[in-house]
Amino acid sequence: MTVRRTLLATGLAALLMQIPLIASAQKMVLKAADVHPAGYPTVMAVESLGRKLETASEGRLKVQTYPGGVLGGEKEMIEQTQFGAINLLRTSLGPVGTVVPEVNVFNMPFVFRDIAHMRAVIDGSIGEELLARISASPAKLVAIAWMDGGSRNLYTKKPVRQPADLKGQKIRMMGNPLFVDTMNAMGGNGISMGYGEVFTALQTGVVDGAENNAPSYFTSNHYSTGAKYYTQTHHLIIPELLVVSKFTWDKLSPADQALMKKLGREAQLEQRALWDKAVADNTAKLKGAGVEFIEIDSKAFREATAPVRAKYGAAHADLIRRIEAVR
């Protein structure tokens, strides 16, 4: 009986040892989504990741991209990713802050001095720490990389040079109370709205303006609605995220998980080079289309948003000090 039990246990152990091998041999087509259109830096970086993943896995793992918001707005796509309907998602950090509050430290106005400061932070220990916090949270999202979202600036139908110029203007903000509070502090009336609704809202006067980086402002065609004043406030410098659904992640072998993390890091750096080129190219196109770029000293806007940083930064005081110390 003892010998029989030993043989049975040995056989069971051998079977269990084979399970990761079976999982690692599994073929999967990962559905990747983005609100941005084909040819946008984030979409191109994920497409590159997909090609590398297919090669490295000898065709077992493939990525099929769905750009242009065809699977919904970011809020809806985050929800789909949480339930496994979307496997790989590039998303703005703003809506993630509503499900993983820790990331709101990056969402606060003027928390970064400039783009170079933001990149130094996300490339270092703080960036790794926040990716790990997202992955360990109950949000069912595994964060594998940061991506560049540039600095966000105002675009309006009337020129804005100081906070008083925003009085009475309805400005679209991403879906996070922190951003609505930021715009209200800056002097405007913050309106939470999905990205896909902004064009029509600008056309019809539901909002008087919005805020975003130059590539998004151009590729969304928002400048054609009459919002042709682009004020360089740099009020938000927010990195973006590349996340894998936890349901998908748990189906990958440890080796495939390590591969995804490696390719995510490579995508982070590839997207950055694509991003810098897109900013230069799209800025030139916007100016050629008659958009007026208004350069200002953003000190007044920074001072106006101090209460927002005090309100939302209280829980992250130590982390904010560490961010400020990064050079």
C-alpha positions, 0 to 999 in steps of 0.5 A: 500500500505504501509503495502504491501511494508513493507511486501515485504521489510521484505520478501526481507530482510529475503531472503537476510539474507538466502544467506550466509546460502545457501553459507555456505551449498555449497559443494566444492572440492578445487583443490590444486596445488604444483610443489613439489612431493607427500611426500614433506613437503608442499604437506603433510601440505596441505593434512593435512589441507584438512583432517581437513577442510573436518572434520570441514565442515562435508564433505561440503569442500574437498581438492584434491591435484595435486602435482608434477607440473602436473598443470604447473610451478609456474608462470602458476599455479599462473595465474590459481589461479588468474582466479579460475581454481586452488583454493588453491596454495602453491607457492614460493614467488619469482614469486608472487613478480612480481604481488605483488611487496610489497613481494619483501622485503622478496625476497632480498638477505641476508635480514634475518640473518638466518632461526630463524630470518625469522621464527620470522618475518613471525610468528609476526606482519610483517608476518601478515601485508604482508599476508594482503597486498597480499590479499588486492592487485589486484592480486586476491590471498588471502594469508592464511599462510606462509610456510618454504622454508629454505635457498637457496644455490648454486649447481654447477658442479665446486666448488664455494667458493668465488664470483670469482668462479662463473665467466662465470657460467650460474646459473638458478634463479626463474622468478623474475628480482630481483633474476637474479640481485642477481646472477649477483651481486654474480659473475655468469650469472643469467638465469630465468627459470621455475623449471620444466625445470632445470633438462634437462637444467643441463643435456644438459649444458644450465645452469651450476648450480642452487640454491635451498634448500636441500629438493628441490635439492634432490627430483628434482634429480638435483644432478644426473646431475653432479651438485654435489657441494653444496655451503652453501651461504644462499644467499636467505632465502625466506618463501613460501605462501599458497594462495586461489583464490579470486574467491574461497574465495568469494564463502565461507561464513565468517565462512568458511573463518575464518576456512580456516585462522585457518587451514592455520595457523596450516598448517604453523606450521605443515609444519615447523616440517615436513620441519626440518625433511626433511632438515636433512633426505635429507642432509644425503641422498645427502651426501650419494650420493656423494654430497660435501657440501661446508661450507663458510663464506658468507660475500663476497657474502653478500657484493657483493649483497649490490647494489641489496638490495639498488636497490630493498629495497629503497621502503621498507626502513622502513619495512627492518628496522623493519625486522632487529629489530626482534630478 
